[in-house]
Amino acid sequence: MLQRYPMYAYIPVKDLARARQFYEQKVGLEPKRKIAGGVAYESADHTACFMYQTPSAGTSKASQAFWQVDDVEREVEELKKRGVVFEEYDLPGLKTRNGVADQGGTKAAWFKDPEGNIMALIQMT
């Protein structure tokens, strides 16, 4: 039923101006339109996200959204040059090197935005 419709991600933020500066200047997103006090960003293949202000932003301990990329190492390096800091993990079943985890079939990297939201880059290998 719902699978035939597009699905979009939310980016909850406490400070919309600060978050916009991060996503637009460091991550490189371009705003598409303002909606109900928030901002919509469109990506490839008709995907999009909606950034909105809420006091509960940054409270999730899980990833909010991910970008599926062709080369995760290249994207990590480009984002690092722009000031994005990637998480390093050393957990059972998950270890990153230079911000990237090779999980056999996928490579992944995670960063936090200024609001504490966890975002990911995923490469299918």
Kinemage of the C-alpha trace (Angstrom):
@kinemage 1
@onewidth
@group {chain A} dominant
@subgroup {mainchain}
@vectorlist {calphas} color= white
{ca met a 1} P 0.000 0.000 0.000
{ca leu a 2} L 2.444 2.723 1.110
{ca gln a 3} L 5.382 1.310 -0.820
{ca arg a 4} L 4.220 3.002 -4.016
{ca tyr a 5} L 4.650 6.452 -2.430
{ca pro a 6} L 7.891 8.347 -1.765
{ca met a 7} L 9.188 8.306 1.799
{ca tyr a 8} L 11.020 11.269 3.329
{ca ala a 9} L 13.318 11.739 6.305
{ca tyr a 10} L 12.914 14.274 9.099
{ca ile a 11} L 15.790 16.246 10.582
{ca pro a 12} L 14.659 17.591 13.960
{ca val a 13} L 16.652 20.617 15.158
{ca lys a 14} L 16.635 22.931 18.157
{ca asp a 15} L 18.227 25.867 16.332
{ca leu a 16} L 17.074 26.087 12.713
{ca ala a 17} L 19.563 28.797 11.698
{ca arg a 18} L 22.541 26.882 13.124
{ca ala a 19} L 21.407 23.612 11.535
{ca arg a 20} L 20.818 25.251 8.162
{ca gln a 21} L 24.320 26.713 8.241
{ca phe a 22} L 25.795 23.242 8.912
{ca tyr a 23} L 23.769 21.376 6.285
{ca glu a 24} L 24.034 24.057 3.622
{ca gln a 25} L 27.660 25.133 4.100
{ca lys a 26} L 29.346 21.947 5.315
{ca val a 27} L 27.205 19.115 3.950
{ca gly a 28} L 26.355 21.006 0.755
{ca leu a 29} L 22.562 20.723 0.723
{ca glu a 30} L 20.568 23.367 -1.134
{ca pro a 31} L 17.180 24.342 0.284
{ca lys a 32} L 14.277 23.649 -2.041
{ca arg a 33} L 11.503 25.470 -0.173
{ca lys a 34} L 10.320 26.654 3.222
{ca ile a 35} L 7.313 24.812 4.619
{ca ala a 36} L 5.505 25.479 7.891
{ca gly a 37} L 8.527 27.070 9.531
{ca gly a 38} L 10.939 24.370 8.332
{ca val a 39} L 13.053 23.760 5.248
{ca ala a 40} L 12.807 21.005 2.626
{ca tyr a 41} L 15.896 19.689 0.840
{ca glu a 42} L 15.652 17.470 -2.230
{ca ser a 43} L 18.222 14.864 -3.202
{ca ala a 44} L 18.675 12.408 -6.062
{ca asp a 45} L 15.987 10.003 -7.262
{ca his a 46} L 13.130 12.103 -5.857
{ca thr a 47} L 14.217 11.689 -2.235
{ca ala a 48} L 14.073 14.514 0.258
{ca cys a 49} L 14.196 15.520 3.896
{ca phe a 50} L 12.411 18.099 5.988
{ca met a 51} L 14.246 20.051 8.693
{ca tyr a 52} L 12.044 21.437 11.430
{ca gln a 53} L 12.492 23.033 14.823
{ca thr a 54} L 11.554 21.029 17.931
{ca pro a 55} L 12.764 20.965 21.548
{ca ser a 56} L 13.284 17.176 21.356
{ca ala a 57} L 15.920 17.397 18.601
{ca gly a 58} L 19.079 15.332 19.043
{ca thr a 59} L 17.566 12.904 21.548
{ca ser a 60} L 17.655 9.816 19.321
{ca lys a 61} L 20.633 7.495 19.769
{ca ala a 62} L 20.032 5.987 16.316
{ca ser a 63} L 20.665 7.304 12.809
{ca gln a 64} L 18.054 9.739 11.518
{ca ala a 65} L 18.749 9.210 7.804
{ca phe a 66} L 21.424 8.110 5.358
{ca trp a 67} L 22.727 8.985 1.940
{ca gln a 68} L 23.465 6.031 -0.341
{ca val a 69} L 26.763 6.948 -2.022
{ca asp a 70} L 29.014 5.380 -4.657
{ca asp a 71} L 32.289 5.815 -2.740
{ca val a 72} L 32.003 6.311 1.012
{ca glu a 73} L 35.720 6.989 1.540
{ca arg a 74} L 35.704 9.774 -1.069
{ca glu a 75} L 32.595 11.391 0.435
{ca val a 76} L 34.019 11.166 3.965
{ca glu a 77} L 37.226 12.882 2.867
{ca glu a 78} L 35.324 15.630 1.044
{ca leu a 79} L 33.070 16.275 4.036
{ca lys a 80} L 36.026 16.266 6.430
{ca lys a 81} L 37.616 19.014 4.309
{ca arg a 82} L 34.443 21.044 4.883
{ca gly a 83} L 34.648 20.545 8.651
{ca val a 84} L 32.328 17.575 9.192
{ca val a 85} L 33.574 15.315 11.998
{ca phe a 86} L 32.931 11.587 11.630
{ca glu a 87} L 32.250 9.241 14.505
{ca glu a 88} L 34.727 6.504 15.399
{ca tyr a 89} L 33.291 3.264 16.799
{ca asp a 90} L 35.018 0.282 18.375
{ca leu a 91} L 32.162 -2.005 19.369
{ca pro a 92} L 31.577 -5.741 19.011
{ca gly a 93} L 30.666 -6.170 15.349
{ca leu a 94} L 31.343 -2.532 14.438
{ca lys a 95} L 34.772 -0.940 14.082
{ca thr a 96} L 35.550 2.159 12.069
{ca arg a 97} L 38.873 3.166 10.558
{ca asn a 98} L 39.187 6.802 9.516
{ca gly a 99} L 35.447 7.105 10.116
{ca val a 100} L 34.453 4.188 7.854
{ca ala a 101} L 33.180 0.735 8.806
{ca asp a 102} L 33.417 -2.139 6.309
{ca gln a 103} L 30.562 -4.416 7.235
{ca gly a 104} L 30.930 -7.031 4.497
{ca gly a 105} L 28.535 -5.985 1.755
{ca thr a 106} L 28.280 -2.395 2.906
{ca lys a 107} L 30.568 0.377 4.011
{ca ala a 108} L 29.205 3.018 6.351
{ca ala a 109} L 30.233 6.237 8.058
{ca trp a 110} L 28.367 8.353 10.609
{ca phe a 111} L 28.498 11.980 11.695
{ca lys a 112} L 26.544 14.102 14.132
{ca asp a 113} L 25.095 17.443 13.197
{ca pro a 114} L 25.263 20.388 15.644
{ca glu a 115} L 21.910 19.272 17.083
{ca gly a 116} L 23.202 15.781 17.968
{ca asn a 117} L 21.357 13.981 15.154
{ca ile a 118} L 23.263 11.008 13.749
{ca met a 119} L 23.449 10.915 9.951
{ca ala a 120} L 25.048 8.209 7.822
{ca leu a 121} L 26.678 7.548 4.480
{ca ile a 122} L 26.159 4.039 3.107
{ca gln a 123} L 27.870 2.323 0.170
{ca met a 124} L 26.649 -1.042 -1.076
{ca thr a 125} L 29.723 -3.105 -2.037
